[in-house]
Amino acid sequence: MPGGDGKETVFNRTVSANLGMSYSVMNVLAEAGVENIMRWVPFEIDERELRNRIANKMIRPTTIPQTKQDLEIEQAISREALRLRLFSIRICHVAERCAARAP
């Protein structure tokens, strides 16, 4: 596909299985930190309770949220997983641009 400068533009699709909502949900917790997940949860929850709910999702990855609170916790985790992935894409993009300019 030609880019704005007439050069061929290459798009690489990637899948990151290490930041997911099932078996790797604990990776999101570890990388984002409980504070970053808690900032999206619109109700009061103890940090230990949140960690336990996330761990339960990891050991039962095919479950679907049964309550509004369960759904809101999963949405909070999803937001942080997306934030982490976007951050890593930006880092890679900047690194590629810097590598392309190197002599």
C-alpha positions, 0 to 999 in steps of 0.5 A: 500500500503506498504511503503519502510519500510514495513509498510502500507502507507495511502494516504488521498485525500482532496478537499479544497473548500475554495481556488477556482476559483469561489465562493471562489476566494475572499478567495484566494485574502484574504489569499494570498494578492493582492501583491502575485497575482500581482507578477504573472500578466505580465502587469501593473494593478492597485490594485483596478482594480485587486480587482474589476476583482477578485470580478466580478469573484466571483459574476459571477463564471461560466464566462470564460476569454474573453481576454488574460488579463482576462486569465492571471489574472485567472492564477495568482490567480490559482498559488497563490491558489496552493501555499497556498494549498501546504503550508497548506499540508506541515504544516499538514505533518510536524504536523503529523510527529511531533505528531507521534514522541511525547511520 
